Amino acid sequence: MFKNPFDYRNRLSRGCTCGQHTSQGEHDAALRAQSADLAKNTEATYENLVAETVMRQIFPVDAHRRAFLQKLGASTAAAALSSFFPLATATEVFAQAGSLEKKDLKVGFIPITCATPIIMAAPLGFYSKHGLNVEVNKAAGWAVIRDKTINKEYDAAHMLSPMPLAITMGVGATAIPYTMPAVENINGQAITLAMKHKDKRDPKQWKGFKLAVPFDYSMHNYLLRYYLAENGIDPDTDVQIRAVPPPEMVANLRADNIDGFLAPDPVNQRAVYDGVGFIHMLSKQIWDRHPCCGFAASQEFVKTNPNSYAALLKAIIDATAYATKAENRKEIAEAIAPANYLNQPVTVVEQVLTGTFADGLGNVVKAADRIDFDPFPYESFAVWILSQMKRWGQIKGDVDYQKIAKQVYLATDTTKFMKEVGLTPPASTTKTFSIMGKTFDPTKPDDYIASFAIKRT
Amino acid sequence: MSSNLTLRASVLSFVIFALFIAAWHIATRQTASVAAMDPEYAKLMGLTATTGKSAMPGPFDVAAKIWEHLKNPFYDRGPNDKGLGIQLAFSIGRVMLGYCIAVCVAIPTGFVIGMSPLMSKALNPFIQVMKPISPLAWMPLALYTIKDSSISAIFVIFICSLWPMMINTAFGVAAVRKEWLNVARTLEVRPLRKAFTVILPAAAPTILTGMRISIGIAWLVIVAAEMLVGGTGIGYFVWNEWNNLSIVNVIISILVIGLVGMLLDQALARVARLVTYPD
């Protein structure tokens, strides 16, 4: 009946802990109502919180603040304050950060210029602009970046654009649903040959060559095979194509282990810079505006962290748009050349990005679109890649091209976010294109495969 | 006489070193001739292509770079660019962790194998199969199952340093002199006490030899493992500099890896001397 007065846990006085209500129950109810009110009006809360923080910074002594407000009146003071401090913007940034599921993200990359948007977004502040704290981590190779992303050590990663397709289908890896919401770069690759082959500019003379590509599931592999096959060289029997990680390519070319490679930059330019090779042709001469690398994340990450994913993707799209402008390329080259990122001489990176480069044969070539950036992942790109996977026997049987393309290349998301950052996305998620004069119709991939003389089906 | 020998040996060491440096310097001096180049074009090219500078750095390039690293060994310019000192600390930390776990597993297991002929015969086929596997062959399996690259690297260190220690412990325990065990038995010493006061001291030198072999292997493997997984460590440093074709830094890393390996080995050799006793 009565509480034990000698028990320290019991309260003898009536009323609540704050003393303003008659009972503890009433006190709790009032608190609940207050917090519900707060939740209803989060925007206002953020505004007040931000304003309070700002006021506290300006008036460290509270008496001064009160004196100031008494003299001016609250609304005048607020107006005066916002005239030199952008309260609205600060509130917006704060509110945005508050709704992110995960702010500290890790993104993996391979040190090549294809990763430019992913890398430059860190030193040039595109991630922090979208409220994220992203650490970009260099990975040793494509297999490692794939495993580390699957293991969730990286939240998202730079991948070759065929890789998310291969991972989703379980080709060369365990099948895990993957997505590629943005293409990193278009063009930007080249065929480089050793100096001793200076006079063998016709691929028909390349029988017996040992050529390198960065990975089996890469645009490089498919483009090189396409180029060779169009010139009547069977890529499986007439030459040897091996997968060599980009950093090892120049060393192998110097050591005469390989005759040439179709590789991402800065590897090609580095071979020229060190006098071991020359640029035979740029990849844009095979297929102008072809995709190369992409920005990939697992479907699980996209679904469990929709806001972080949106912010991350917007940061990437933003950075890509910045990288598209030719006048920014020099600044970007300087930002991504240091040891923390590409670890290459600035002039090499600059030659790649500006498109004014030495070709290794004594000429200065100007090709402004040697590398370009366009985030839009056309589903037709995925269909073409799948058709080549099938053509070279990497996948067998019937393939539901359109379904896989739609599932992995999230073109609708890209459209939405491109609009949000103020860009104009293309009207359609598919398009036809022509490669070495041969038109590709994304609606008839099987007919396309059948039309080639050299294939493995 | 012996001090005289030491003196002569150090003079000889110095002469060999000087000859080596001189030969290196001469071999890497600028030799290749280059064709004249358009200055506009030359600006875009590296020194090897424009001036015929040898792609291999000379000893003075390396010395200058070493000085640069020594001046600032602990800088941290982001997740992918840290000083040589920090990278070494990461590598040594990984090796120590994997190695200590291996010690905790290998020595008790080795004891059991050495004391029981039955266990020895039963486990022998497994050990014989596992021992010759290159530690790096475990790497893909570890990455796939453990799902964490840094733990995988530690696991690889663990698995490679396990076998020499286990085999040496088993051998040392099995080879304790029969007379000593018989004396212990006549004195009715309990098994645990026998293990710690008779067998352990008797087998300690052999166990430490095993530990010395293991730390050597562990240090060999960490470099390769870090080159594979990347991120941090001296192995990553080598890979990152290879990426930039910076042979100077690769040579420096080789030098540093050798020095640290020697220090680790010497430390265990000193411990071994402490537990060795004259018969």
Boltz contact constraints between the chains, C-beta under 6 A:
constraints:
  - contact:
      token1: [A, 111]
      token2: [B, 243]
      max_distance: 6.0
  - contact:
      token1: [A, 135]
      token2: [B, 79]
      max_distance: 6.0
  - contact:
      token1: [A, 137]
      token2: [B, 79]
      max_distance: 6.0
  - contact:
      token1: [A, 138]
      token2: [B, 80]
      max_distance: 6.0
  - contact:
      token1: [A, 139]
      token2: [B, 230]
      max_distance: 6.0
  - contact:
      token1: [A, 140]
      token2: [B, 230]
      max_distance: 6.0
  - contact:
      token1: [A, 147]
      token2: [B, 143]
      max_distance: 6.0
  - contact:
      token1: [A, 148]
      token2: [B, 149]
      max_distance: 6.0
  - contact:
      token1: [A, 151]
      token2: [B, 147]
      max_distance: 6.0
  - contact:
      token1: [A, 247]
      token2: [B, 243]
      max_distance: 6.0
  - contact:
      token1: [A, 273]
      token2: [B, 45]
      max_distance: 6.0
  - contact:
      token1: [A, 273]
      token2: [B, 46]
      max_distance: 6.0
  - contact:
      token1: [A, 274]
      token2: [B, 46]
      max_distance: 6.0
  - contact:
      token1: [A, 274]
      token2: [B, 48]
      max_distance: 6.0
  - contact:
      token1: [A, 275]
      token2: [B, 48]
      max_distance: 6.0
  - contact:
      token1: [A, 275]
      token2: [B, 49]
      max_distance: 6.0
  - contact:
      token1: [A, 339]
      token2: [B, 81]
      max_distance: 6.0
  - contact:
      token1: [A, 340]
      token2: [B, 77]
      max_distance: 6.0
  - contact:
      token1: [A, 340]
      token2: [B, 78]
      max_distance: 6.0
  - contact:
      token1: [A, 340]
      token2: [B, 80]
      max_distance: 6.0
  - contact:
      token1: [A, 340]
      token2: [B, 81]
      max_distance: 6.0
  - contact:
      token1: [A, 343]
      token2: [B, 240]
      max_distance: 6.0
  - contact:
      token1: [A, 343]
      token2: [B, 243]
      max_distance: 6.0
  - contact:
      token1: [A, 343]
      token2: [B, 244]
      max_distance: 6.0
  - contact:
      token1: [A, 351]
      token2: [B, 44]
      max_distance: 6.0
  - contact:
      token1: [A, 358]
      token2: [B, 41]
      max_distance: 6.0
  - contact:
      token1: [A, 358]
      token2: [B, 44]
      max_distance: 6.0
  - contact:
      token1: [A, 358]
      token2: [B, 45]
      max_distance: 6.0
  - contact:
      token1: [A, 364]
      token2: [B, 40]
      max_distance: 6.0
  - contact:
      token1: [A, 364]
      token2: [B, 41]
      max_distance: 6.0
